[in-house]
Amino acid sequence: MHHRLTTQLLFASSSSSAASFFAYAFAPTLSISSGRRLSIMSSSTTTSADTSKLQYIDAGANLLDSMYQGVYHGKERHEPDLDIILARAYENGVDRIISMAGTPKECEETLRLIERLDKEHNSSDDERVKVFGTVGVHPTRCAEVFAESCPSSSGDEDEETTNWKPKTEAEQTLIISQMIKLINQGKTSGNVIAVGEFGLDYARLHFCPKDIQQLGFRKQLDMAIETKLPLYLHNRDSGDDLYDILLEYRDALVASQGGDVGNIRGI
């Protein structure tokens, strides 16, 4: 099956339970940095007797969500409580959190949040949740990053539709170079561990059409090859195209990770 190849080769994540594959793939890396043993187990294999021994990784949080600032649907309901939530997560066995972002701007905000958390708590302190980030553009956000809107009439005098035109190659190159700069800064600090969340999402084409999604996907695959980071992939109703594009990049991606291309020819 197509998804089997993607997961085995790239530790990919789809829209639901496959996030656990990502956490499993990164568990050795994360545990080395902390010196603590991390066990990644699915709910189906975890028993009540195990829970006191396990340390978990939340592999797909959005810590930029306004609810952590006490804001719901634009209305302030309570004081910011992110620190309280992180402390409670640690008390319940969550040792690491990977916080996602959808645009370069949000990636910057996520890294600033991680830096603040590290400064407020000793960065080498093992008695807290350690937050990591990724850098990339979510497929549903590719239009706002890699394209420009071109309003056009839908035929109804009172209704306009939005068409999207790719930005110039120079503009796209600048966007990717800015993200690479973020990645390199994050690799130096140890706070950035993957490119993503990126991929294809054909279930929500009203946010971004296929051609712009595929453009953004390819640009970010090139970025992953250059930065030698693993991929945090998103796939929704796009398995065939996702597979075909990944297959085009397979050899370069494996080589960028120091892998032996010959060993995966038959996968």
C-alpha atoms as a printed R data frame, in Angstrom:
    type eleno elety resid chain resno       x      y       z
1   ATOM     1    CA   MET     A     1   0.000  0.000   0.000
2   ATOM     2    CA   HIS     A     2   1.139  3.534  -0.684
3   ATOM     3    CA   HIS     A     3   0.836  4.692   2.907
4   ATOM     4    CA   ARG     A     4   2.972  1.807   4.089
5   ATOM     5    CA   LEU     A     5   5.865  2.978   1.953
6   ATOM     6    CA   THR     A     6   5.542  6.562   3.133
7   ATOM     7    CA   THR     A     7   5.498  5.601   6.773
8   ATOM     8    CA   GLN     A     8   8.386  3.156   6.622
9   ATOM     9    CA   LEU     A     9  10.605  5.365   4.513
10  ATOM    10    CA   LEU     A    10   9.954  8.761   5.999
11  ATOM    11    CA   PHE     A    11   8.338  8.217   9.378
12  ATOM    12    CA   ALA     A    12   5.387 10.066   7.932
13  ATOM    13    CA   SER     A    13   2.322 11.257   9.766
14  ATOM    14    CA   SER     A    14  -1.164 11.248   8.330
15  ATOM    15    CA   SER     A    15  -4.101 13.060   9.847
16  ATOM    16    CA   SER     A    16  -4.716 10.725  12.778
17  ATOM    17    CA   SER     A    17  -3.004  7.818  14.489
18  ATOM    18    CA   ALA     A    18   0.066  7.863  12.265
19  ATOM    19    CA   ALA     A    19   1.386 10.695  14.414
20  ATOM    20    CA   SER     A    20   2.500  7.919  16.749
21  ATOM    21    CA   PHE     A    21   4.899  6.725  14.034
22  ATOM    22    CA   PHE     A    22   6.529 10.146  14.100
23  ATOM    23    CA   ALA     A    23   6.856 10.067  17.891
24  ATOM    24    CA   TYR     A    24   8.300  6.568  17.744
25  ATOM    25    CA   ALA     A    25  10.807  7.584  15.108
26  ATOM    26    CA   PHE     A    26  12.042 10.505  17.186
27  ATOM    27    CA   ALA     A    27  11.993  8.857  20.610
28  ATOM    28    CA   PRO     A    28  15.679  7.783  20.487
29  ATOM    29    CA   THR     A    29  16.800 11.269  19.463
30  ATOM    30    CA   LEU     A    30  14.779 12.990  22.150
31  ATOM    31    CA   SER     A    31  15.775 10.585  24.905
32  ATOM    32    CA   ILE     A    32  19.468 10.951  24.120
33  ATOM    33    CA   SER     A    33  19.334 14.681  24.718
34  ATOM    34    CA   SER     A    34  17.643 14.281  28.065
35  ATOM    35    CA   GLY     A    35  19.218 11.097  29.371
36  ATOM    36    CA   ARG     A    36  15.767  9.795  30.263
37  ATOM    37    CA   ARG     A    37  14.118  6.679  28.926
38  ATOM    38    CA   LEU     A    38  11.072  7.362  26.780
39  ATOM    39    CA   SER     A    39   8.575  4.701  25.839
40  ATOM    40    CA   ILE     A    40   6.132  5.310  23.033
41  ATOM    41    CA   MET     A    41   3.164  2.996  23.196
42  ATOM    42    CA   SER     A    42  -0.293  3.189  21.697
43  ATOM    43    CA   SER     A    43  -3.371  3.185  23.896
44  ATOM    44    CA   SER     A    44  -4.136 -0.323  22.719
45  ATOM    45    CA   THR     A    45  -0.878 -1.662  24.185
46  ATOM    46    CA   THR     A    46  -0.734  0.349  27.399
47  ATOM    47    CA   THR     A    47  -2.087 -1.112  30.603
48  ATOM    48    CA   SER     A    48  -2.811  0.662  33.859
49  ATOM    49    CA   ALA     A    49   0.163 -1.093  35.410
50  ATOM    50    CA   ASP     A    50   2.459  0.426  32.780
51  ATOM    51    CA   THR     A    51   1.410  4.056  33.053
52  ATOM    52    CA   SER     A    52   3.501  4.925  36.089
53  ATOM    53    CA   LYS     A    53   6.652  3.799  34.252
54  ATOM    54    CA   LEU     A    54   6.042  5.406  30.902
55  ATOM    55    CA   GLN     A    55   7.107  8.788  29.599
56  ATOM    56    CA   TYR     A    56   5.098 10.073  26.666
57  ATOM    57    CA   ILE     A    57   5.716 12.373  23.713
58  ATOM    58    CA   ASP     A    58   2.810 14.478  22.489
59  ATOM    59    CA   ALA     A    59   3.759 14.421  18.820
60  ATOM    60    CA   GLY     A    60   1.355 17.046  17.509
61  ATOM    61    CA   ALA     A    61   0.340 19.929  19.773
62  ATOM    62    CA   ASN     A    62  -0.559 23.486  18.811
63  ATOM    63    CA   LEU     A    63   0.691 25.569  21.705
64  ATOM    64    CA   LEU     A    64   0.002 28.787  19.806
65  ATOM    65    CA   ASP     A    65  -3.743 28.219  20.089
66  ATOM    66    CA   SER     A    66  -5.433 31.205  21.711
67  ATOM    67    CA   MET     A    67  -7.111 28.966  24.292
68  ATOM    68    CA   TYR     A    68  -3.783 28.753  26.116
69  ATOM    69    CA   GLN     A    69  -4.026 32.519  26.491
70  ATOM    70    CA   GLY     A    70  -7.548 32.159  27.854
71  ATOM    71    CA   VAL     A    71  -9.234 33.347  24.646
72  ATOM    72    CA   TYR     A    72 -12.105 31.348  23.143
73  ATOM    73    CA   HIS     A    73 -13.863 32.446  19.938
74  ATOM    74    CA   GLY     A    74 -12.376 35.904  20.346
75  ATOM    75    CA   LYS     A    75 -13.484 36.369  23.958
76  ATOM    76    CA   GLU     A    76 -11.203 36.333  26.967
77  ATOM    77    CA   ARG     A    77 -12.434 33.736  29.455
78  ATOM    78    CA   HIS     A    78  -9.535 33.302  31.868
79  ATOM    79    CA   GLU     A    79  -5.898 34.156  32.526
80  ATOM    80    CA   PRO     A    80  -3.210 32.529  30.333
81  ATOM    81    CA   ASP     A    81  -2.589 29.043  31.689
82  ATOM    82    CA   LEU     A    82  -0.070 27.391  29.357
83  ATOM    83    CA   ASP     A    83   2.505 26.999  32.141
84  ATOM    84    CA   ILE     A    84  -0.092 25.305  34.341
85  ATOM    85    CA   ILE     A    85  -1.051 22.945  31.510
86  ATOM    86    CA   LEU     A    86   2.580 22.039  30.788
87  ATOM    87    CA   ALA     A    87   3.220 21.360  34.472
88  ATOM    88    CA   ARG     A    88   0.139 19.155  34.670
89  ATOM    89    CA   ALA     A    89   1.187 17.309  31.512
90  ATOM    90    CA   TYR     A    90   4.580 16.548  33.051
91  ATOM    91    CA   GLU     A    91   2.959 15.282  36.237
92  ATOM    92    CA   ASN     A    92   0.985 12.846  34.096
93  ATOM    93    CA   GLY     A    93   3.954 11.433  32.227
94  ATOM    94    CA   VAL     A    94   4.281 13.754  29.201
95  ATOM    95    CA   ASP     A    95   8.018 14.287  28.850
96  ATOM    96    CA   ARG     A    96   8.249 15.918  25.415
97  ATOM    97    CA   ILE     A    97   5.883 17.950  23.239
98  ATOM    98    CA   ILE     A    98   6.290 18.690  19.533
99  ATOM    99    CA   SER     A    99   4.472 21.946  18.799
100 ATOM   100    CA   MET     A   100   3.268 22.493  15.251
101 ATOM   101    CA   ALA     A   101   2.881 25.640  13.160
102 ATOM   102    CA   GLY     A   102   1.236 26.327   9.807
103 ATOM   103    CA   THR     A   103   3.187 29.255   8.329
104 ATOM   104    CA   PRO     A   104   6.690 30.746   8.582
105 ATOM   105    CA   LYS     A   105   5.328 33.479  10.864
106 ATOM   106    CA   GLU     A   106   3.812 30.901  13.197
107 ATOM   107    CA   CYS     A   107   7.071 28.932  13.136
108 ATOM   108    CA   GLU     A   108   8.887 32.032  14.376
109 ATOM   109    CA   GLU     A   109   6.289 32.483  17.126
110 ATOM   110    CA   THR     A   110   6.636 28.843  18.161
111 ATOM   111    CA   LEU     A   111  10.416 29.104  18.419
112 ATOM   112    CA   ARG     A   112  10.108 32.296  20.466
113 ATOM   113    CA   LEU     A   113   7.709 30.466  22.787
114 ATOM   114    CA   ILE     A   114  10.169 27.589  23.171
115 ATOM   115    CA   GLU     A   115  13.001 30.015  23.899
116 ATOM   116    CA   ARG     A   116  10.870 31.727  26.553
117 ATOM   117    CA   LEU     A   117  10.048 28.416  28.199
118 ATOM   118    CA   ASP     A   118  13.733 27.444  28.178
119 ATOM   119    CA   LYS     A   119  14.724 30.748  29.764
120 ATOM   120    CA   GLU     A   120  12.034 30.626  32.428
121 ATOM   121    CA   HIS     A   121  13.085 27.087  33.327
122 ATOM   122    CA   ASN     A   122  16.656 25.922  33.269
123 ATOM   123    CA   SER     A   123  17.120 24.527  29.750
124 ATOM   124    CA   SER     A   124  18.854 21.462  31.199
125 ATOM   125    CA   ASP     A   125  16.131 20.895  33.822
126 ATOM   126    CA   ASP     A   126  14.749 17.384  33.432
127 ATOM   127    CA   GLU     A   127  11.834 18.032  35.788
128 ATOM   128    CA   ARG     A   128   9.606 19.645  33.192
129 ATOM   129    CA   VAL     A   129   8.132 19.107  29.757
130 ATOM   130    CA   LYS     A   130  10.604 19.943  27.000
131 ATOM   131    CA   VAL     A   131   8.973 21.522  23.936
132 ATOM   132    CA   PHE     A   132  10.338 21.100  20.418
133 ATOM   133    CA   GLY     A   133   9.180 22.691  17.174
134 ATOM   134    CA   THR     A   134   9.014 22.050  13.452
135 ATOM   135    CA   VAL     A   135   9.369 24.468  10.551
136 ATOM   136    CA   GLY     A   136   7.125 24.257   7.517
137 ATOM   137    CA   VAL     A   137   3.909 25.263   5.789
138 ATOM   138    CA   HIS     A   138   0.728 23.234   6.263
139 ATOM   139    CA   PRO     A   139  -0.868 22.247   2.929
140 ATOM   140    CA   THR     A   140  -4.045 24.212   3.659
141 ATOM   141    CA   ARG     A   141  -1.911 27.333   4.242
142 ATOM   142    CA   CYS     A   142   0.234 27.048   1.102
143 ATOM   143    CA   ALA     A   143  -1.876 29.525  -0.870
144 ATOM   144    CA   GLU     A   144  -1.321 32.331   1.633
145 ATOM   145    CA   VAL     A   145   2.429 31.650   1.662
146 ATOM   146    CA   PHE     A   146   3.360 30.558  -1.869
147 ATOM   147    CA   ALA     A   147   0.683 32.311  -3.950
148 ATOM   148    CA   GLU     A   148  -1.231 35.531  -4.485
149 ATOM   149    CA   SER     A   149  -5.003 35.815  -4.679
150 ATOM   150    CA   CYS     A   150  -6.700 36.845  -7.912
151 ATOM   151    CA   PRO     A   151 -10.401 37.574  -7.273
152 ATOM   152    CA   SER     A   152 -12.652 36.657 -10.164
153 ATOM   153    CA   SER     A   153 -16.345 36.544 -10.854
154 ATOM   154    CA   SER     A   154 -18.088 33.194 -10.463
155 ATOM   155    CA   GLY     A   155 -20.854 34.159 -12.877
156 ATOM   156    CA   ASP     A   156 -23.088 35.386 -10.089
157 ATOM   157    CA   GLU     A   157 -22.995 39.180  -9.975
158 ATOM   158    CA   ASP     A   158 -23.042 39.160  -6.185
159 ATOM   159    CA   GLU     A   159 -20.454 36.453  -5.695
160 ATOM   160    CA   GLU     A   160 -16.705 36.401  -6.195
161 ATOM   161    CA   THR     A   161 -14.404 33.409  -6.169
162 ATOM   162    CA   THR     A   162 -10.692 33.476  -5.403
163 ATOM   163    CA   ASN     A   163  -8.139 32.112  -7.810
164 ATOM   164    CA   TRP     A   164  -4.519 31.699  -6.793
165 ATOM   165    CA   LYS     A   165  -1.434 32.546  -8.817
166 ATOM   166    CA   PRO     A   166   1.972 31.225  -7.706
167 ATOM   167    CA   LYS     A   167   4.387 33.867  -6.497
168 ATOM   168    CA   THR     A   168   7.469 34.475  -8.588
169 ATOM   169    CA   GLU     A   169  10.347 32.046  -8.331
170 ATOM   170    CA   ALA     A   170  12.405 34.756  -6.616
171 ATOM   171    CA   GLU     A   171   9.688 35.267  -3.993
172 ATOM   172    CA   GLN     A   172   9.376 31.539  -3.393
173 ATOM   173    CA   THR     A   173  13.140 31.217  -3.039
174 ATOM   174    CA   LEU     A   174  13.148 34.005  -0.456
175 ATOM   175    CA   ILE     A   175  10.398 32.268   1.565
176 ATOM   176    CA   ILE     A   176  12.317 28.987   1.584
177 ATOM   177    CA   SER     A   177  15.589 30.714   2.509
178 ATOM   178    CA   GLN     A   178  13.867 32.393   5.455
179 ATOM   179    CA   MET     A   179  12.587 29.036   6.670
180 ATOM   180    CA   ILE     A   180  16.024 27.463   6.214
181 ATOM   181    CA   LYS     A   181  17.446 30.240   8.377
182 ATOM   182    CA   LEU     A   182  14.885 29.403  11.064
183 ATOM   183    CA   ILE     A   183  15.729 25.721  10.781
184 ATOM   184    CA   ASN     A   184  19.463 26.327  11.144
185 ATOM   185    CA   GLN     A   185  18.894 28.492  14.197
186 ATOM   186    CA   GLY     A   186  16.647 25.805  15.645
187 ATOM   187    CA   LYS     A   187  19.116 23.029  14.913
188 ATOM   188    CA   THR     A   188  21.811 24.970  16.746
189 ATOM   189    CA   SER     A   189  19.611 25.336  19.828
190 ATOM   190    CA   GLY     A   190  18.232 21.815  19.480
191 ATOM   191    CA   ASN     A   191  14.680 23.118  19.338
192 ATOM   192    CA   VAL     A   192  13.800 22.248  15.720
193 ATOM   193    CA   ILE     A   193  13.574 18.547  14.932
194 ATOM   194    CA   ALA     A   194  11.712 18.241  11.610
195 ATOM   195    CA   VAL     A   195  10.346 19.952   8.521
196 ATOM   196    CA   GLY     A   196   6.575 20.194   8.690
197 ATOM   197    CA   GLU     A   197   3.827 19.776   9.142
198 ATOM   198    CA   PHE     A   198   3.578 19.689   5.368
199 ATOM   199    CA   GLY     A   199   2.175 17.506   2.619
200 ATOM   200    CA   LEU     A   200  -1.162 17.402   0.787
201 ATOM   201    CA   ASP     A   201  -4.769 17.851   1.906
202 ATOM   202    CA   TYR     A   202  -7.401 17.287  -0.775
203 ATOM   203    CA   ALA     A   203 -10.282 17.242   1.696
204 ATOM   204    CA   ARG     A   204 -10.064 21.021   2.155
205 ATOM   205    CA   LEU     A   205  -9.330 22.425  -1.276
206 ATOM   206    CA   HIS     A   206 -11.399 25.518  -0.467
207 ATOM   207    CA   PHE     A   207  -8.367 26.672   1.535
208 ATOM   208    CA   CYS     A   208  -5.773 25.894  -1.113
209 ATOM   209    CA   PRO     A   209  -6.033 24.277  -4.584
210 ATOM   210    CA   LYS     A   210  -4.101 21.153  -5.540
211 ATOM   211    CA   ASP     A   211  -1.550 22.841  -7.776
212 ATOM   212    CA   ILE     A   212  -0.473 25.303  -5.100
213 ATOM   213    CA   GLN     A   213  -0.343 22.555  -2.473
214 ATOM   214    CA   GLN     A   214   1.889 20.471  -4.718
215 ATOM   215    CA   LEU     A   215   4.122 23.458  -5.403
216 ATOM   216    CA   GLY     A   216   4.557 24.088  -1.672
217 ATOM   217    CA   PHE     A   217   5.105 20.381  -1.023
218 ATOM   218    CA   ARG     A   218   7.922 20.157  -3.564
219 ATOM   219    CA   LYS     A   219   9.595 23.341  -2.338
220 ATOM   220    CA   GLN     A   220   9.622 21.995   1.199
221 ATOM   221    CA   LEU     A   221  10.919 18.590   0.149
222 ATOM   222    CA   ASP     A   222  13.877 20.421  -1.395
223 ATOM   223    CA   MET     A   223  14.232 22.279   1.900
224 ATOM   224    CA   ALA     A   224  14.237 19.018   3.851
225 ATOM   225    CA   ILE     A   225  16.956 17.614   1.612
226 ATOM   226    CA   GLU     A   226  19.106 20.719   2.094
227 ATOM   227    CA   THR     A   227  18.659 20.852   5.874
228 ATOM   228    CA   LYS     A   228  18.881 17.060   6.340
229 ATOM   229    CA   LEU     A   229  15.883 17.049   8.668
230 ATOM   230    CA   PRO     A   230  13.223 14.329   8.901
231 ATOM   231    CA   LEU     A   231   9.743 14.978   7.554
232 ATOM   232    CA   TYR     A   232   6.545 15.524   9.491
233 ATOM   233    CA   LEU     A   233   4.003 14.776   6.762
234 ATOM   234    CA   HIS     A   234   0.317 15.514   6.401
235 ATOM   235    CA   ASN     A   235  -1.918 13.396   4.156
236 ATOM   236    CA   ARG     A   236  -5.655 13.723   3.788
237 ATOM   237    CA   ASP     A   237  -7.432 12.190   0.786
238 ATOM   238    CA   SER     A   238  -4.266 12.604  -1.293
239 ATOM   239    CA   GLY     A   239  -2.484  9.259  -0.995
240 ATOM   240    CA   ASP     A   240  -1.725  8.628  -4.679
241 ATOM   241    CA   ASP     A   241  -0.274 12.075  -5.380
242 ATOM   242    CA   LEU     A   242   1.596 12.122  -2.077
243 ATOM   243    CA   TYR     A   243   3.117  8.742  -2.872
244 ATOM   244    CA   ASP     A   244   4.091  9.685  -6.426
245 ATOM   245    CA   ILE     A   245   5.786 12.918  -5.375
246 ATOM   246    CA   LEU     A   246   7.617 11.258  -2.496
247 ATOM   247    CA   LEU     A   247   8.798  8.545  -4.860
248 ATOM   248    CA   GLU     A   248  10.354 11.222  -7.090
249 ATOM   249    CA   TYR     A   249  12.304 12.546  -4.098
250 ATOM   250    CA   ARG     A   250  12.967  9.192  -2.417
251 ATOM   251    CA   ASP     A   251  16.621  8.725  -3.303
252 ATOM   252    CA   ALA     A   252  17.624 12.299  -2.494
253 ATOM   253    CA   LEU     A   253  15.738 12.215   0.817
254 ATOM   254    CA   VAL     A   254  17.311  8.941   1.910
255 ATOM   255    CA   ALA     A   255  20.782 10.137   0.885
256 ATOM   256    CA   SER     A   256  20.310 13.395   2.811
257 ATOM   257    CA   GLN     A   257  19.724 11.337   5.963
258 ATOM   258    CA   GLY     A   258  22.895  9.334   5.391
259 ATOM   259    CA   GLY     A   259  20.935  6.275   4.282
260 ATOM   260    CA   ASP     A   260  21.848  3.703   1.694
261 ATOM   261    CA   VAL     A   261  19.587  4.191  -1.316
262 ATOM   262    CA   GLY     A   262  20.302  0.651  -2.504
263 ATOM   263    CA   ASN     A   263  18.705 -0.801   0.600
264 ATOM   264    CA   ILE     A   264  15.307  0.721  -0.076
265 ATOM   265    CA   ARG     A   265  14.954  0.064  -3.805
266 ATOM   266    CA   GLY     A   266  12.527 -2.787  -3.223
267 ATOM   267    CA   ILE     A   267  10.246 -0.964  -0.771
